[in-house]
Amino acid sequence: MTAGNPVISRAEARLADLGITLPAVVPPVASYVPAVVSGNHVYTSGQLPFIDGKLPASGKVGAGVDAATATGLAATCAVNALAAIKDRIGDLDRITRIVKVVGFVASDPSFTGQPGVINGASDLLGTVLGDAGVHARSAVGVAVLPLDSPVEVEIIAEFI
């Protein structure tokens, strides 16, 4: 490593290959912290799909927000969660396993495609982390999310 040229982790290089730069950690919108380390696990708070401090869409999936848009927003939530994890452990290459992903989808009562929407987060994690990105998961439809976000994702990651 030379001054001014920090080594980029393999995970961040994969993100860059996808045209994604890991953002700064999104400041909390209430009384919590973005991520907590306990033992060799990092637990992220629910991450909204903020881009440059703003929600790119709001409302219910299936009524105003289409499933394809929501799937992309779920991937953005996963990127924000990875930023929170990196902030706590310093290097995404320390992740040995994404243990669990919980995804919430603000859903119109007739919308039943929550698993497909949360695939946006799951697929991103698998692409970026390979086998370490394969995880257990829940995809839950809810009436409303903070700030009228269409999706929210939280992650539990194991690290060395």
Secondary structure, DSSP 8 states (H G I E B T S, - for coil): -BTTB----HHHHHHHHTT---------SSSS-SEEEETTEEEE--B---BTTB-S--SEETBEE-HHHHHHHHHHHHHHHHHHHHHHHS-GGGEEEEEEEEEEEEB-TT---HHHHHHHHHHHHHHHHGGGG--EEEEEEES--GGG-SEEEEEEEEE-
